[in-house]
Amino acid sequence: MPIRNPLLRLAFFAFFFVLPISAAAKDRVTILYDAFSDSKEVTKDWGFSALIEHDGKLILFDTGNSAAVFEHNIKALGVDLTKLDFVVISHRHSDHSTGLKYVLKINPDVTVYAPKEGFSQFGGIFPQSFLRAVPALPGKMRYFDGNYPDKLPTGRLYEGGNFTWIDGQTEVAPGIFLISTISKTPGTLELRELTLAIKRPEGLLLVVGCSHPGIEEILQAATAIDSHFYILFGGLHLVATPEDQIDALVANLKNKWKLEKVAPGHCTGEPAFLRLQKAYGESYYYAGAGSRLSVP
């Protein structure tokens, strides 16, 4: 029977068409790799990897510490790596990048975004000016006998993959950004790290690897995209941080940066897990390996 009342027709349309679209538009983050889990399907190991589903795109962020463990977890969770739109490697440490060997075995042509650094396991290019020519030297003492190539491609450890090196804030797809920051911390000095930022109506969905540059430095950089932070996934590198400093950081995340929700993992550390859980209550999301988290 046709619906003649225009208000009823509108309600019918909203219920059967608008609501399913809205539900389908939810993002989902699946934690593929970490050292804690409540799942019997996956293998626990030190490292990090997450799969992000957003706006029809499938994004792999980091690939864990072991190609074999990564492969096991991928198969256990039913992830099809051939359907990836692109891969993001947050930084060069092996506990975030070793599983890339398996990814490129399955999907050798996938685009891989990695930090732009000098000589890196992900490859790169040096300009000719790097060599600092001194023509007064005899040819046998000069690089390439003084006949320098225009560019100096650097080697990489991975076969396959279309590598793109990121050296600043870059929009890699509509509303999907990569943010490049640099560590100033002794031990990881000058290490470059990429953060994934997805712009949503409620604010940014952020995925971090280890936050070596400092999570507050990363949030400050992210304000160029949006100053409203909706939810944060990944490692905050607080495993060895004194507890009073963790307390101060947690307070800043809530009060200064107005971060609404947290789903910490990897190198965040157990003392920080405890404090973040107490501070955020129901806005704290358990994100162990095997977790599938819908982001409303």
N, C-alpha and C positions, 0 to 999 in steps of 0.2 A: 504494500500500500504506500503511495507517495506521501511524504510529509509536507503538508501545506503551510503549517505555521512557520514563519521565517526564523523565529527564535529557536524553535525545536530543530530546524534544519542546521542552524549554526552550532547548536550544542552537539548534534549528531556528528557534524564534521570535526569539531574539536576533539571529541572523544575517540573517534576511530582513525583520525588522520594526524592531528597535531600531537597528541600524547605519545603515540609510538615513535614519532620522529624525535621528540624531545628525549625519550628514554634511550633511543639508539645513539643520541649525540653524546652520551656520557663517555668520558675517557676511562681507560682501564690501564692499570700498571701491574705487571706480573713480575715478581722478584725471581730471577732465574738462578741466582748464585749468591750465597752468603754462608757464614759460619754458624748461624743459628736458624732453627726451623722447627715447626710443629708438624711437618709433613713427612710421611714415611716414603713418599715417592722419590724425593730428591736426595742427593748426597751433599752433606755439609762440607764446606772448605773455605779457607780464608780467601776472600776476593769478593767482587761485586759484578752483577749484571742485572739489567732490568729490561723488560719489553714494554713499550708504551704504545697504546692504541689510541689514536686521536684523529678525528675527522677523516676516517677512512684510511689513514696511514698507519703503517706498522714500523716502529722505530726500535732498533736495538741499541741500548746504551751500555757500553762496556761488555766484556766477554769473560771475566773471571780469570782464575789463576792456573787452571789446568784444562787443556783441550779435551782430555778424556772425561773429566768430571762435567765440564760444560756440555759435551755431547750427551752424556747420560741424562743430565737434567733437562736438556732440550727435548729429548725423546720422551722422557717421563711425563713432561708437561704438555706434550703434543704440539710443540711449536714448529711451524713450517718456515724454515729460514729462506726458502725460495721466494716467499711473498714479501720479504723485507723491502721497504722503500729506501732506507739507508741505515747506516751504522754510525754511531758516535763513539769514539774512544776518548775518554775524558783526559787521560794523561798516560805517559809512557811506562809507568810501573807495571810489572808483569802480572800482578794480581788483578789487573783490569783489562789486560790485552792478550793474554796467551790463547784464550779460546778463539781469537780471530782466525787462527789456523784452520779450525774446523768450519767456521763461517764461510771462509773463502774456498774451502773444498766443496761445500754444498752450493754456494752462490758466488762464483768467482768474479762476476761482473758488478757486484753491488757497489754502490757509492759508499766510501768510508771517509768520514770527517775526522781529522786528527789535529792536534795542536801544531802550529807552525813553529818548528824549532830548528836549530842548526843541524848537526848530524844526529838523526833520529832513527829509531827502528822503523818508522813509518815512511822514511825517505824525505826528499825535499830538494830544493835547488838553491845553490849559492850563486850570488852575482860574481862577475869577473873581478870586481873591485876588492873582493875578499883576499885576493892573492897579494895585493900591494906590490906592484911591479917595481923592480929596481933594475933599469936597463944597463947600469954600469957593470953589473955582474956578467961573467962569461956565461955563454949559453948552457954549458953543462951544469951550472949552479942554479939555473932558473927553472921554475916549474914549467913543464911542457916546452922546454927550450926557449921560453919566452913567447911562444905562439899560443896564447891562451884561448881556450874555447869561450864562446859567449856566455855560457852558463855551465855550472858544475853540478850535475845531478848527483845526489847522494844515494847510497845503497839502502835497501830496506830488507827486513827479515821475512816479509810475507809475499807469497806468490799470488798474483791476481789482485782484484779489487781496483776500483777507480778512486784513488786517494785524492782528497782535497784538503789542503792545509789551511786552518783557520787562525787568523792573527788579530781578530777584533770581533766586535759584535756583528753577526751576520744572520740575515733572515734567509734560511735555507728552504723554506716553504711558507705559504701564507700563514702568518701568526705563529710560526715556529722559528725560534731563534737559537743560535749558539753564542755564548758569551765567553770570551777568552780573558783569563786573569793570570797573574804571575805571582808565584810564591816569593815572599820576602823572609821566610823562616829558615834559619840555619838548618842544614841537613837536606832541605829541598829548595834551596835558594835558586831562583830563576826558573824553576820548573813551571811550565805552562799547563794550564788546566782548562778544559771546556765544561761549561754548564749548559744543560738543555733548559730552555724557557719556553713554555707554551702559553700564549696569551688567551685567557678565557674571560667571559663577562665578569666573573667573580674576582679576577686577579690572576696572577701568574701561578702556573704549575711548574715547579722547578725540580730538576733531577741533577744531583751532584755526585761526583765520584768519591773523592776524598776531602775536598775543600782545603787542599794544602795552602792556597793563598789566604785562607780564613773565610768562614762563612759570612762574616759581616762585610768583608771586601767584595765578596760575590754579590751579596744583596745590594750593596751600594752600586755596583756596576749594572745590576738588573733594573735599577730605577730608571735607567734611560729608556726602558721598554714600558714599564708600569711600576708604580710605587706601591701597588697593592699586592701582597703576597698571600696567595690562597693556601697552597700546600707545598711542602718540601719533602722530597724523597732522597735517600742516599746517605753517604758517610760524611760526618762532620769532623773527623780526625781529632777526637777528644780522648783517645785511649790513655794517653799519658798526661793529660792536662790536670793540674791541681783542682780539687773539688771546689774551692772558693772561686776560681776562675770559671768553672763550669756554671756555678750558680749565677755569676754575673752575666754570662753569655745567655743563659736561659731567660733571665729577666729581660735582657735586651731584645731577644727574639720576640717575646710577647709584647713588651711595652714600647720599645723604640721602633722596631721594624713591623710590628702589628701582624706578625706571621700567624695565620689563623689555625692551620693544622700541620702536624708533623708526622712523618712516617720514616723514622731514622733507621739506619742499618750500618753494616760493615764496620768501619773504624770509628763510629760514634763512641763506642765504649760503654760498658755496663754502668759505670757511675752516671754517665750522661743519660742512658736509657731510663734509669730510675728517676732522675730529676725532671726530665722532659715528660715522662708519664705523669708524675705528680702535678706538674705545672699545667699540662694540657688536658688532663682528664679524658673526657669522651672525644676530644679532638686529637688524641694521640692514636695513631694507627699502627698495629702490629704489622711488621713488614719483613718477616723472616723468609728464607728461601722457600719457594712454592706458594707464597701468598699471592692471591689475585684480588686486587683492590680496585673497586669501581669508584670513580671520583665524580660525585654528582655536580 
